[in-house]
Amino acid sequence: MRLPEHGANPHHVYAKLGVDVPARVLDFSENVNPAGPPQTVRVMWPNLLAEMGTYPDPVGEPFLTAVADFHDIDKSQLFVGNGAAELLALIAERYRDKRAIVVHPTFSEYEATLRAKNVEVIRVIASELDGFKLPVDEVKQAMATAPVLYLCTPNNPTGVMPAQEDLGAIIRHGAEVGCDVVLDEAFIDFVDEKLSFIASIKNHSHVIVVRSMTKMYAIPGIRLGYVVAHPSIIEGIKRLAPHWNVNGMAARIGAACLPEESFRQQAIQHSNQQREQFTSFLKGYGCTVTDSVTNFLTFKINQDANKLYLDLLERGIVLRHSENFRGMDGRWFRIGMKNGTDMAALQEELKRWFAVN
């Protein structure tokens, strides 16, 4: 039975499998900051009600200016949108009826949005035997055959960050062979903002960076993200986008989130601590764990993966399956880092399971 292709919304998983929903459900299939939105957003929330009675700014202000200031870029290099999913759909139109390279395992929306535009997808599969390291030579070879390459940096679902020298080599090669590079940096703010390619974008007119506000700031319900690229690419995206594509409440919340440096650092520290501790726990039970650098990790057990998934569902623990991640094919699980209490509960359930399987 085909399971939902995204994390979160665990009730859909229970319904698909016909499993009764336990009284307590802990959802590790999504990877949003467990701290919730910044306190600034919570305080301003009542005042946002006024936004519902007015039309939003057509270009996404005040969020547009906040992003430009945050990255020290010109607004002509920037487009804000209704979450990364919308942005990926708009970008895909640029390659309608052409070819695109997608490096797997990776986020399913790349192929979904490309195929909707009749794009032929060329797949490059990173090997688990090599720790899902970016296969640079194979990627560079494929780039001569397509006008665009999609990369997730750091990768979702593995959490592996390509080496900076490898990423640089691929981007330089793209300029040489006429291949755009779309970098999805949805999780880079859980690693180090200095690793973002945005600071170098002005010197690379063939690179498109996609960013999401969802994960770090725990605001998936309002849908907010942005694209940074050469002004000519941004103008092309603007022509495709619907008017008022960012709602007024989202624009104000996004502008309030970006100055929250202390909030980000606390989230990074918590994520690193929980990930490192849980990696040690899993390896103690003989699991293979990816070398993740972000707020989730991916692991493989030596036992029956389907049994673990179903048994934990019945116990109210939802993992992210990997059935739709090419190169993982259901044998791996991804878990988002949660608060200490929830992580301890997951650890206890896994201990119980490993003891009898």
C-alpha positions as CSV (number, residue, x, y, z in Angstrom):
1,M,0.0,0.0,0.0
2,R,1.4,3.4,-1.0
3,L,2.1,5.6,2.0
4,P,2.0,9.4,2.0
5,E,5.1,10.9,0.4
6,H,5.7,13.6,3.0
7,G,6.2,13.6,6.8
8,A,3.7,15.2,9.1
9,N,-0.1,14.6,9.1
10,P,0.2,11.2,10.7
11,H,-3.5,10.6,10.7
12,H,-3.2,9.9,6.9
13,V,-0.7,7.1,7.6
14,Y,-3.0,5.5,10.2
15,A,-5.9,5.8,7.8
16,K,-4.0,4.3,4.9
17,L,-2.9,1.3,6.9
18,G,-6.1,0.8,8.8
19,V,-4.4,1.1,12.2
20,D,-6.3,2.5,15.1
21,V,-4.8,5.8,16.3
22,P,-3.4,5.5,19.9
23,A,-4.3,8.0,22.5
24,R,-0.8,9.4,22.4
25,V,0.9,10.0,19.0
26,L,4.5,11.3,18.8
27,D,5.3,12.4,15.2
28,F,9.0,12.1,14.3
29,S,8.2,12.1,10.6
30,E,8.3,15.9,10.4
31,N,11.4,17.9,11.2
32,V,10.2,21.3,12.4
33,N,11.9,23.1,15.3
34,P,10.3,21.6,18.5
35,A,10.7,24.9,20.3
36,G,7.8,26.3,18.2
37,P,7.7,29.8,16.8
38,P,9.9,32.6,18.4
39,Q,8.4,34.4,21.4
40,T,8.2,37.6,19.2
41,V,5.7,35.9,17.0
42,R,3.6,34.6,19.9
43,V,3.4,38.1,21.3
44,M,2.5,39.8,18.1
45,W,-0.1,37.2,17.1
46,P,-3.2,39.0,18.5
47,N,-2.3,42.2,16.6
48,L,-2.1,40.2,13.3
49,L,-5.9,39.8,13.3
50,A,-6.0,43.2,11.6
51,E,-4.2,41.8,8.6
52,M,-7.3,39.6,7.8
53,G,-9.3,42.7,6.9
54,T,-6.8,44.2,4.4
55,Y,-5.2,43.0,1.2
56,P,-1.5,42.0,1.6
57,D,1.3,43.9,0.0
58,P,1.6,42.5,-3.6
59,V,5.4,41.9,-3.4
60,G,5.4,40.4,0.1
61,E,6.4,43.4,2.2
62,P,7.7,43.7,4.9
63,F,9.1,40.2,4.5
64,L,10.8,41.1,1.2
65,T,12.9,43.9,2.7
66,A,13.7,41.8,5.8
67,V,15.1,39.0,3.7
68,A,17.1,41.5,1.5
69,D,18.6,43.1,4.6
70,F,19.3,39.7,6.3
71,H,21.3,38.4,3.4
72,D,22.6,41.9,2.2
73,I,21.3,41.4,-1.3
74,D,19.3,43.6,-3.7
75,K,15.6,43.1,-3.9
76,S,15.9,42.5,-7.6
77,Q,17.6,39.2,-6.7
78,L,14.8,38.1,-4.5
79,F,11.3,36.6,-4.8
80,V,9.1,35.6,-1.8
81,G,6.5,33.0,-2.0
82,N,3.9,30.8,-0.4
83,G,6.4,28.2,0.9
84,A,9.1,26.2,-0.9
85,A,6.5,24.0,-2.6
86,E,5.1,27.0,-4.6
87,L,8.6,28.2,-5.4
88,L,9.7,24.9,-6.7
89,A,6.6,24.7,-8.9
90,L,7.3,28.2,-10.3
91,I,11.0,27.3,-11.0
92,A,10.0,24.1,-12.8
93,E,8.1,26.2,-15.4
94,R,11.5,27.6,-16.5
95,Y,12.4,24.0,-17.7
96,R,9.1,23.0,-19.2
97,D,9.5,20.3,-21.9
98,K,13.3,20.1,-21.2
99,R,15.4,17.8,-19.0
100,A,16.5,18.0,-15.4
101,I,19.0,16.1,-13.2
102,V,17.8,15.1,-9.7
103,V,20.2,13.5,-7.2
104,H,18.5,10.9,-5.1
105,P,17.6,10.1,-2.4
106,T,16.0,13.5,-2.1
107,F,12.8,15.6,-1.6
108,S,10.0,14.2,-3.7
109,E,8.7,17.7,-4.7
110,Y,11.5,18.2,-7.2
111,E,10.3,15.4,-9.5
112,A,6.7,16.1,-8.8
113,T,6.9,19.7,-9.9
114,L,9.1,18.9,-12.8
115,R,7.0,16.2,-14.2
116,A,3.9,18.5,-14.0
117,K,5.8,20.6,-16.5
118,N,6.6,17.7,-18.8
119,V,10.3,17.7,-17.8
120,E,12.3,14.5,-18.4
121,V,14.0,13.7,-15.2
122,I,17.5,12.2,-15.2
123,R,18.3,10.5,-11.9
124,V,21.7,10.2,-10.3
125,I,21.6,7.9,-7.2
126,A,24.0,8.6,-4.3
127,S,25.2,5.2,-2.8
128,E,24.5,4.2,0.8
129,L,27.8,2.3,0.6
130,D,29.5,5.7,0.3
131,G,27.4,7.3,3.0
132,F,25.2,9.0,0.4
133,K,28.1,11.3,-0.4
134,L,27.4,13.4,-3.5
135,P,28.7,11.5,-6.6
136,V,30.5,14.4,-8.1
137,D,31.9,12.8,-11.2
138,E,28.6,11.2,-12.2
139,V,26.7,14.5,-11.6
140,K,29.2,16.5,-13.7
141,Q,28.9,13.9,-16.5
142,A,25.1,14.2,-16.5
143,M,25.2,18.0,-16.5
144,A,26.3,18.0,-20.1
145,T,22.9,16.5,-21.0
146,A,20.4,18.8,-19.2
147,P,19.8,22.6,-18.6
148,V,19.4,22.2,-14.8
149,L,20.6,20.2,-11.8
150,Y,18.6,20.0,-8.5
151,L,20.6,19.6,-5.3
152,C,19.4,19.6,-1.6
153,T,22.1,21.2,0.6
154,P,22.1,19.7,3.2
155,N,20.3,16.7,1.8
156,N,16.8,15.7,2.8
157,P,16.4,12.9,3.9
158,T,20.0,12.0,4.7
159,G,21.1,15.2,6.4
160,V,24.4,14.9,4.6
161,M,26.0,18.2,3.5
162,P,28.1,18.2,0.3
163,A,31.7,19.2,0.8
164,Q,32.2,22.8,-0.1
165,E,34.9,21.9,-2.6
166,D,32.5,19.4,-4.3
167,L,29.7,21.9,-4.5
168,G,32.0,24.6,-5.8
169,A,33.3,22.2,-8.5
170,I,29.8,21.4,-9.6
171,I,28.7,25.0,-9.8
172,R,31.8,25.9,-11.8
173,H,31.1,23.0,-14.1
174,G,27.5,24.2,-14.6
175,A,28.7,27.6,-15.8
176,E,31.0,25.8,-18.3
177,V,28.4,23.5,-19.8
178,G,25.3,25.8,-19.5
179,C,23.6,23.9,-16.7
180,D,21.7,25.8,-14.0
181,V,22.0,24.6,-10.4
182,V,19.0,24.8,-8.1
183,L,20.2,24.6,-4.5
184,D,17.5,23.8,-1.9
185,E,18.8,25.2,1.4
186,A,15.6,24.5,3.4
187,F,17.7,23.1,6.3
188,I,20.9,25.1,6.1
189,D,19.9,27.5,8.9
190,F,20.2,24.4,11.3
191,V,23.8,24.1,10.2
192,D,25.6,27.4,9.5
193,E,24.3,30.4,7.6
194,K,27.9,30.9,6.4
195,L,27.5,27.8,4.3
196,S,24.7,29.3,2.3
197,F,25.5,30.1,-1.3
198,I,23.4,33.3,-1.2
199,A,26.5,35.4,-0.4
200,S,28.0,34.3,-3.7
201,I,24.9,34.4,-5.9
202,K,25.8,37.7,-7.6
203,N,28.8,36.1,-9.3
204,H,26.9,33.0,-10.5
205,S,23.9,33.9,-12.7
206,H,23.1,30.2,-13.3
207,V,22.5,29.4,-9.6
208,I,19.1,29.5,-8.0
209,V,18.8,29.2,-4.2
210,V,15.5,28.2,-2.6
211,R,14.9,28.9,1.1
212,S,12.1,27.9,3.5
213,M,11.0,29.6,6.7
214,T,9.1,26.5,7.8
215,K,11.6,24.4,9.6
216,M,13.7,26.7,11.8
217,Y,10.9,29.0,12.8
218,A,8.2,26.3,13.2
219,I,5.7,28.1,11.0
220,P,4.6,25.4,8.5
221,G,1.0,26.4,8.7
222,I,1.4,29.8,7.2
223,R,3.6,28.7,4.2
224,L,6.6,31.1,3.6
225,G,9.8,30.9,1.7
226,Y,12.0,32.8,-0.9
227,V,14.2,32.4,-4.0
228,V,17.5,34.2,-4.5
229,A,18.8,34.3,-8.1
230,H,19.9,36.6,-10.9
231,P,17.4,39.4,-11.5
232,S,16.5,38.0,-15.0
233,I,15.5,34.7,-13.4
234,I,13.6,36.5,-10.6
235,E,11.6,38.5,-13.2
236,G,10.7,35.3,-15.0
237,I,9.4,33.8,-11.7
238,K,7.4,37.0,-11.0
239,R,5.6,36.8,-14.3
240,L,4.4,33.2,-13.5
241,A,3.3,33.9,-9.9
242,P,-0.3,34.8,-8.9
243,H,-1.0,38.2,-7.4
244,W,-0.9,38.4,-3.6
245,N,0.9,35.0,-3.3
246,V,2.1,35.8,0.2
247,N,-0.6,36.6,2.8
248,G,-0.2,39.6,5.0
249,M,0.1,37.7,8.2
250,A,2.8,35.5,6.8
251,A,4.8,38.5,5.6
252,R,4.8,40.1,9.0
253,I,5.6,36.9,10.8
254,G,8.5,36.2,8.5
255,A,9.9,39.7,8.9
256,A,9.7,39.3,12.7
257,C,11.5,35.9,12.6
258,L,14.7,36.8,10.7
259,P,16.2,39.1,13.5
260,E,16.0,36.2,16.0
261,E,19.7,35.2,16.1
262,S,19.5,33.9,19.7
263,F,16.5,31.8,18.8
264,R,18.4,30.2,15.9
265,Q,21.5,29.5,17.9
266,Q,19.5,27.8,20.6
267,A,17.7,25.6,18.0
268,I,21.1,24.6,16.4
269,Q,22.5,23.7,19.8
270,H,19.5,21.6,20.7
271,S,19.4,19.9,17.4
272,N,23.1,19.0,17.5
273,Q,22.9,17.7,21.1
274,Q,19.9,15.5,20.4
275,R,21.2,14.2,17.1
276,E,24.6,13.3,18.5
277,Q,23.1,11.6,21.5
278,F,20.6,9.6,19.4
279,T,23.2,8.6,16.9
280,S,25.2,7.1,19.6
281,F,22.1,5.3,20.9
282,L,21.2,3.8,17.5
283,K,24.8,2.7,16.8
284,G,24.8,0.9,20.1
285,Y,22.1,-1.3,18.7
286,G,24.0,-2.0,15.5
287,C,22.1,0.5,13.3
288,T,23.7,2.3,10.4
289,V,23.2,6.1,10.8
290,T,23.8,8.8,8.2
291,D,26.4,11.5,8.9
292,S,23.7,14.2,9.3
293,V,24.5,17.8,10.1
294,T,21.0,19.1,10.6
295,N,17.9,18.6,12.7
296,F,17.1,15.1,11.6
297,L,19.0,11.8,11.0
298,T,18.3,8.7,8.9
299,F,19.1,5.2,10.1
300,K,18.8,1.6,9.0
301,I,18.3,-1.4,11.2
302,N,19.5,-5.0,10.8
303,Q,16.0,-6.4,11.4
304,D,12.7,-6.2,9.4
305,A,12.1,-2.5,8.6
306,N,8.4,-2.9,7.9
307,K,7.8,-4.6,11.3
308,L,9.5,-1.8,13.1
309,Y,7.5,0.8,11.3
310,L,4.2,-0.9,12.0
311,D,5.0,-1.9,15.6
312,L,5.9,1.6,16.5
313,L,2.8,3.0,14.8
314,E,0.7,0.8,17.1
315,R,2.7,2.3,20.0
316,G,2.0,5.9,18.9
317,I,5.4,6.5,17.4
318,V,5.5,7.8,13.8
319,L,8.7,7.5,11.9
320,R,9.3,8.9,8.3
321,H,9.4,5.9,6.0
322,S,11.7,5.8,3.0
323,E,9.5,4.0,0.5
324,N,9.5,6.9,-1.9
325,F,13.2,7.8,-1.4
326,R,15.1,6.3,-4.3
327,G,18.3,4.6,-3.1
328,M,16.7,3.9,0.3
329,D,13.6,2.0,-0.8
330,G,11.9,1.5,2.5
331,R,14.9,0.1,4.4
332,W,15.8,3.4,6.1
333,F,13.9,5.7,8.5
334,R,14.2,9.4,9.1
335,I,13.5,11.0,12.5
336,G,13.3,14.7,13.3
337,M,14.8,15.9,16.5
338,K,12.2,16.8,19.1
339,N,12.3,18.0,22.7
340,G,14.1,15.9,25.3
341,T,11.0,14.2,26.7
342,D,9.8,13.0,23.2
343,M,13.3,11.8,22.3
344,A,13.5,9.9,25.5
345,A,10.1,8.3,24.8
346,L,11.3,7.2,21.3
347,Q,14.4,5.8,22.8
348,E,12.5,3.7,25.3
349,E,10.1,2.3,22.7
350,L,13.1,1.4,20.5
351,K,14.8,-0.3,23.4
352,R,11.7,-2.3,24.0
353,W,11.5,-3.3,20.4
354,F,15.1,-4.2,20.0
355,A,14.9,-6.4,23.1
356,V,12.4,-8.8,21.4
357,N,13.4,-8.5,17.7
